């Protein structure tokens, strides 16, 4: 039975509006000032020293290593445990900090029987929302108590070193983008990356594309950048636009709407999508997503498209939920099992088979290698297995069984092989992540399991899809994740950081990249050994793109978007959780993943909403 697509949260960022005259496929030529620049609005009045004028934060902070026991810490920073004043007893630990066991009780067991990373210092734990209840001095006292409790109750707490084991794996990427992997080589660009800072980092608006008119919620997942085109999913088509001007270059018409798109591209700009078998009708409002197709984004052609059946489905083509690309293999997965095709001609490499253990391939991770999440057993008691596959034959190269009770798992990276899961539904925040699993793809051995407390880290994965993780990047044998927002140095200015875990030891490597007060950092992808990240701005600034050195965490600004109010409004109408962000060679493209018919009661008639907004420093 065909299932209707799930709808996105209502009332979120980027609610689509009617497009300007001309509609989709005929982008508005940018005027002299593309967004109709107006004098910036005056910021709201705030108490002295408050929002907008934060003092610089102290040195150190989230992710920085703690000095060895017995040595005093110099210049303590936000969130650091500190010793109480002489003669003053430690106070009760504050919100979000780990507690030691009651007196006389043994410590908590590791659990699960799997290798687990050592407990990390709980720096910068988020505070409850609402008015401030503690003075800075009181926070220092509370933090000091935490240090005492940790040392007494949990043994010696130490900070990890910056050693990455000497491994420099070729980078893989994952993020809130829909594009391909970031590439780069040692010695290129910025410390191993190919993206270089321009002479002038101030950007200007490149082009903007209006929302196409739709009458129902419509998936527009999928965007890619070639040497000449920015390519975006439209309504029953894929459209290529001039990368600089936004003028339409070509269109690939499809039988129905795109349901899923690969985030990977081949070196010659080929990729894959899954789309519906037809357009909605009164009799069939939700056509099945059973068509798999390969696209040539250099020429604007549909290379091939086809459906497959399984032994259990008879003549009924099976439905797919997602698709990926690895080398010359297109692999599509879904609840009925997975299938794979040759990228060049669509020849079937494998397709869903019946299995006495009720096993099926639920989805694949692509890129530099191919891996699968395979599900066996009953619906109530599934057993998930992560397998590295031969991309040509589908034969398993290695296997790792996930812990019992894991119902869904996501592949963050295939080389190195990193998997995320919400073990025992303990994340509690809808992120789909309680733990990351670093797996040796050659042997199937678990290298380390990294606990990712949902109260501290902000990466996300789809609840059922295998390759939809965002706000995370993998490279340099490290896992780069953003922290949750927490109080910064200003009165109201929240901020966050990007920190990294070693994929062999599971330890925080030491060091961090700071967003700065009132900004929020989100990793988009790897660029060689660097991390490309987006800084979501406060209300009165434009966003930024930065390149973060993967070892030293030194930040290099690549792009600073305009502060003009109308440009800011356009940029921030897109949510980092529900939009695609692609940065390539001095150009930033932000686009929607899903659109719907605008509500007549939502927003002003003067409000403009976009399918795509681009910025450029060229």
Secondary structure, DSSP 4 states (H G I P E B T S, - for coil): -PPPPPPPPTT-TT---PPPTT-TTSPPPP-SSTT---PPPPPPP--TT-TT-PPPPPS--TTPPPPPTTSPPSS--TT---PPPTTPPP----TTPPPPPPTTPPPPP--TTS-BPPPPP-TTPPPPSSS--S-HHHHHHHHHHHHHHHHHHH-------S--TT--PPPB--SS--S------TTSTTTT-S----S--B-EEEEEEEPPP-SS-EE---EEE-SSEEEEE-SSEEEEEETTT--EEEEEE-SS-EEEE-S---TTSEEEEEE-SS---SS-SS----EEEEEETTTTEEEEEE----TTTTTSPPP-SEEEEETTEEEEE-TT--EEEETTT--EEE-----TT--EEEEEE-SSSEEEEEEEE-SSSEEEEEEEE-TTT--EEEEEEPPTT---EEEEEETTEEEEE-GGG---SSSS-SEEEEE-TTT--EEEEEE--TTTB--B--SS-SS--BSEEEETTEEEEEBPPEE-SSSS-EE-EEEEEETTT--B-S--EE--TT-EEEEEEEETTEEEEEEE--TTS--EEEEEETTT--EEEEEE----HHHHHHHHTS-TTTEEEEEETTEEEEEESEE-PPPTTSS-TT---EEEEEEE--
